[in-house]
C-alpha cells in the first residue's frame, strides 16, 4: 500500500500567509489613517506605550512598536522634534531617561487611538461580534503556542 503525499497547498490556503496579508493591509490602512495626524503606525505605538508608562525603556518601546532598538532611537528623535514627547534624565537615576508626552503628544495619542479603532472596526466589519471575539482568542492562543519551547521537530 503506497501512501500518497498530500498535494502542496498554495499560499492562499496557508493561515500564516493570510495572517501576513491581513497584517500588511492593516498596517497600510492604519498608516493612511494616521497620515493626516503626521505620524506613522510605529510612532503611534510608541506614543501609546509612553502614555501607559513614562519609565518605559527604549528596548520595551522597540518591542511595543515591532522595530529594532536602532530604529526606535530614530523614532524617538523624530517624535521629540515634532514636539510630541520630551525626554529627560530621571531625577534619582542618571542613566534612566524618562519619556513623557507633551500636550500635543497627548492629543496625538487620543487621535491615534480613534484612528486605530476605526481601522479595526473596518477590518472586523464582516464578522459578527462573536466571530471577532473568537478570532481574538484564537490569535492569542496561536501566539502563545509559538512562544512555547518546541518539544521535537516534526
Residue, then its C-alpha position, 0 to 999 in steps of 0.5 A: x500500500x503506497x501512501x500518497x503525499x498530500x498535494x502542496x497547498x498554495x499560499x492562499x490556503x496557508x493561515x500564516x500567509x493570510x495572517x501576513x496579508x491581513x497584517x500588511x493591509x492593516x498596517x497600510x490602512x492604519x498608516x493612511x489613517x494616521x497620515x493626516x495626524x503626521x505620524x506613522x503606525x510605529x510612532x503611534x505605538x510608541x506614543x501609546x506605550x509612553x502614555x501607559x508608562x513614562x519609565x518605559x525603556x527604549x528596548x520595551x518601546x522597540x518591542x511595543x512598536x515591532x522595530x529594532x532598538x536602532x530604529x526606535x532611537x530614530x523614532x524617538x528623535x523624530x517624535x521629540x522634534x515634532x514636539x510630541x514627547x520630551x525626554x529627560x534624565x530621571x531625577x534619582x537615576x542618571x542613566x534612566x531617561x524618562x519619556x513623557x508626552x507633551x500636550x500635543x503628544x497627548x492629543x496625538x495619542x487620543x487621535x491615534x487611538x480613534x484612528x486605530x479603532x476605526x481601522x479595526x472596526x473596518x477590518x472586523x466589519x464582516x464578522x459578527x461580534x462573536x466571530x471577532x471575539x473568537x478570532x481574538x482568542x484564537x490569535x492569542x492562543x496561536x501566539x502563545x503556542x509559538x512562544x512555547x519551547x518546541x518539544x521535537x521537530x516534526 
